[in-house]
Amino acid sequence: MPGGDAREAAKTVTGTFEDFPFLPELPGRGPGADMIGRTAGMLVELYARVEPSGWRIGDRPGRDTKRARSWLGEDLDALEEFTQGYEGPLKVQAVGPWTLAAGVELKNGEAALSDPGACRDLAGSLAEGLRQHLAEVQNRVPGARITLQLDEPSLTAVLRGQVRTASGYRTHRAVDRQVVEATLRDVVGVHGTGPVVVHSCAPDVPFALLRRAGAAGVSFDFSLLTERDDDAIGEAVEGGTRLFTGVVPGTDGPLSDPAGSVMGVRTLWRRLGLHPGLLAEAVTVTPSCGLAGASPAYARAALAHCVRAARSLADNPE
């Protein structure tokens, strides 16, 4: 979400998404509130600090780690305030293990992705940090049924060997798909009591791999789909995987009518020969990616538009 006011953001998301509120992230506050820094602050027995090139693993918790944890605590306080007595689904999110490995540097300045041992350590630390985070959210909102979202925008680049080295002249070697899948499965398994959704706003989302890793849902930018994805999406829906379809732009611009926003979803359904009655069960309507780059007014409008578009899809699946 845009801005830096945790209470205002929590008020907006709980008021607009009454049936599926979420814990907002406010990266506009600076390092430690950004996607990588926020998750780095959750790590257990691993610490990161900000360098000119980005986040780098350090030996001890410094001011950057403390700032990340402080902002997360502030966001949780705000969420707790606006969810008093709430019972129902609630989404929290963190960066997944492979985007984290691509986005955090080792002491030599190279991404943790360059070292298989570092990747394992990072994933293990993340898993333990997520256990603690989920327990705290559950304690603060006892009636919540928590959905965990893992943000993996770099996953396709990791699988294809497209993550650049520190020099920028080379790329890191592609990680074996079985290793990627096994690591994701371990982290997904942390949330044994609820569903895990994996989000990627990059092209060529590996739907089948994510399903095998245990993801109950896949979140993606709908505009990046091609007909090459049809089989994977059809198999996912028939296998019970929920689709979080990003159909509402994440930055300021004109919004179509709600029915128009989900027209592409209906077209996809017809093309795949799926039963229209499955739409409401299988699809959640979302922005295409985060709303941090939007104006506060547009972010509020986009969330409300998602609700109306979802209602249109449910009321008129044909």
Solvent accessible surface area in square Angstrom, and as a share of the most:
residue,aa,sasa,rsa
1,M,22,0.10
2,P,21,0.13
3,G,42,0.41
4,G,40,0.39
5,D,84,0.44
6,A,8,0.06
7,R,129,0.47
8,E,82,0.37
9,A,7,0.05
10,A,1,0.01
11,K,116,0.49
12,T,14,0.08
13,V,0,0.00
14,T,21,0.12
15,G,48,0.47
16,T,34,0.20
17,F,32,0.13
18,E,120,0.54
19,D,119,0.62
20,F,46,0.19
21,P,3,0.02
22,F,26,0.11
23,L,4,0.02
24,P,5,0.03
25,E,23,0.10
26,L,1,0.01
27,P,42,0.26
28,G,67,0.65
29,R,41,0.15
30,G,22,0.21
31,P,65,0.41
32,G,0,0.00
33,A,0,0.00
34,D,36,0.19
35,M,68,0.30
36,I,26,0.13
37,G,0,0.00
38,R,4,0.01
39,T,2,0.01
40,A,3,0.02
41,G,5,0.05
42,M,15,0.07
43,L,2,0.01
44,V,40,0.23
45,E,144,0.65
46,L,43,0.21
47,Y,48,0.18
48,A,4,0.03
49,R,98,0.36
50,V,55,0.31
51,E,43,0.19
52,P,143,0.90
53,S,78,0.50
54,G,26,0.25
55,W,18,0.06
56,R,50,0.18
57,I,20,0.10
58,G,9,0.09
59,D,96,0.50
60,R,174,0.64
61,P,53,0.33
62,G,30,0.29
63,R,196,0.72
64,D,12,0.06
65,T,4,0.02
66,K,131,0.55
67,R,86,0.32
68,A,2,0.02
69,R,102,0.37
70,S,73,0.47
71,W,48,0.17
72,L,19,0.10
73,G,23,0.22
74,E,77,0.34
75,D,3,0.02
76,L,3,0.02
77,D,81,0.42
78,A,4,0.03
79,L,2,0.01
80,E,55,0.25
81,E,80,0.36
82,F,62,0.26
83,T,7,0.04
84,Q,132,0.59
85,G,80,0.77
86,Y,43,0.16
87,E,141,0.63
88,G,4,0.04
89,P,43,0.27
90,L,0,0.00
91,K,26,0.11
92,V,0,0.00
93,Q,33,0.15
94,A,2,0.01
95,V,1,0.00
96,G,0,0.00
97,P,5,0.03
98,W,5,0.02
99,T,5,0.03
100,L,0,0.00
101,A,1,0.01
102,A,21,0.16
103,G,31,0.30
104,V,0,0.00
105,E,22,0.10
106,L,33,0.16
107,K,126,0.53
108,N,114,0.59
109,G,12,0.11
110,E,40,0.18
111,A,12,0.09
112,A,2,0.01
113,L,13,0.07
114,S,51,0.33
115,D,57,0.30
116,P,94,0.59
117,G,24,0.23
118,A,18,0.14
119,C,11,0.07
120,R,168,0.61
121,D,92,0.48
122,L,4,0.02
123,A,11,0.08
124,G,43,0.42
125,S,10,0.07
126,L,0,0.00
127,A,11,0.09
128,E,63,0.28
129,G,3,0.03
130,L,0,0.00
131,R,120,0.44
132,Q,102,0.45
133,H,9,0.04
134,L,14,0.07
135,A,64,0.50
136,E,71,0.32
137,V,0,0.00
138,Q,70,0.31
139,N,120,0.62
140,R,52,0.19
141,V,3,0.01
142,P,106,0.67
143,G,27,0.26
144,A,6,0.05
145,R,154,0.56
146,I,8,0.04
147,T,9,0.05
148,L,0,0.00
149,Q,16,0.07
150,L,0,0.00
151,D,8,0.04
152,E,0,0.00
153,P,35,0.22
154,S,30,0.19
155,L,0,0.00
156,T,12,0.07
157,A,26,0.20
158,V,1,0.01
159,L,19,0.09
160,R,128,0.47
161,G,15,0.14
162,Q,97,0.43
163,V,20,0.12
164,R,151,0.55
165,T,9,0.05
166,A,73,0.56
167,S,69,0.45
168,G,32,0.31
169,Y,193,0.73
170,R,153,0.56
171,T,57,0.33
172,H,17,0.08
173,R,219,0.80
174,A,46,0.36
175,V,27,0.16
176,D,81,0.42
177,R,124,0.45
178,Q,144,0.64
179,V,76,0.43
180,V,0,0.00
181,E,20,0.09
182,A,44,0.34
183,T,23,0.13
184,L,1,0.00
185,R,106,0.39
186,D,100,0.52
187,V,0,0.00
188,V,13,0.07
189,G,52,0.50
190,V,17,0.10
191,H,14,0.06
192,G,71,0.68
193,T,138,0.80
194,G,22,0.21
195,P,62,0.39
196,V,4,0.02
197,V,3,0.02
198,V,1,0.01
199,H,16,0.07
200,S,1,0.00
201,C,38,0.23
202,A,23,0.18
203,P,73,0.46
204,D,40,0.21
205,V,13,0.07
206,P,16,0.10
207,F,3,0.01
208,A,40,0.31
209,L,1,0.00
210,L,1,0.00
211,R,77,0.28
212,R,129,0.47
213,A,2,0.01
214,G,44,0.42
215,A,7,0.05
216,A,44,0.34
217,G,1,0.01
218,V,0,0.00
219,S,8,0.05
220,F,3,0.01
221,D,24,0.12
222,F,34,0.14
223,S,92,0.59
224,L,65,0.32
225,L,37,0.18
226,T,58,0.34
227,E,123,0.55
228,R,180,0.66
229,D,17,0.09
230,D,18,0.10
231,D,111,0.57
232,A,29,0.22
233,I,0,0.00
234,G,10,0.10
235,E,94,0.42
236,A,0,0.00
237,V,9,0.05
238,E,132,0.59
239,G,53,0.51
240,G,65,0.63
241,T,9,0.05
242,R,80,0.29
243,L,0,0.00
244,F,11,0.05
245,T,0,0.00
246,G,2,0.02
247,V,26,0.15
248,V,1,0.00
249,P,67,0.42
250,G,9,0.08
251,T,81,0.47
252,D,79,0.41
253,G,35,0.34
254,P,133,0.84
255,L,55,0.27
256,S,63,0.41
257,D,86,0.45
258,P,36,0.23
259,A,42,0.33
260,G,25,0.24
261,S,20,0.13
262,V,0,0.00
263,M,118,0.53
264,G,33,0.32
265,V,0,0.00
266,R,21,0.08
267,T,57,0.33
268,L,4,0.02
269,W,5,0.02
270,R,148,0.54
271,R,113,0.41
272,L,43,0.22
273,G,66,0.64
274,L,17,0.09
275,H,128,0.57
276,P,36,0.23
277,G,41,0.39
278,L,58,0.29
279,L,0,0.00
280,A,56,0.44
281,E,121,0.54
282,A,9,0.07
283,V,9,0.05
284,T,26,0.15
285,V,8,0.05
286,T,23,0.14
287,P,20,0.13
288,S,19,0.12
289,C,52,0.31
290,G,55,0.53
291,L,9,0.04
292,A,45,0.35
293,G,66,0.63
294,A,8,0.06
295,S,42,0.27
296,P,75,0.47
297,A,62,0.48
298,Y,18,0.07
299,A,0,0.00
300,R,107,0.39
301,A,42,0.32
302,A,0,0.00
303,L,2,0.01
304,A,30,0.24
305,H,4,0.02
306,C,3,0.02
307,V,42,0.24
308,R,111,0.41
309,A,0,0.00
310,A,39,0.30
311,R,139,0.51
312,S,24,0.16
313,L,5,0.02
314,A,52,0.40
315,D,111,0.58
316,N,87,0.44
317,P,39,0.25
318,E,133,0.60
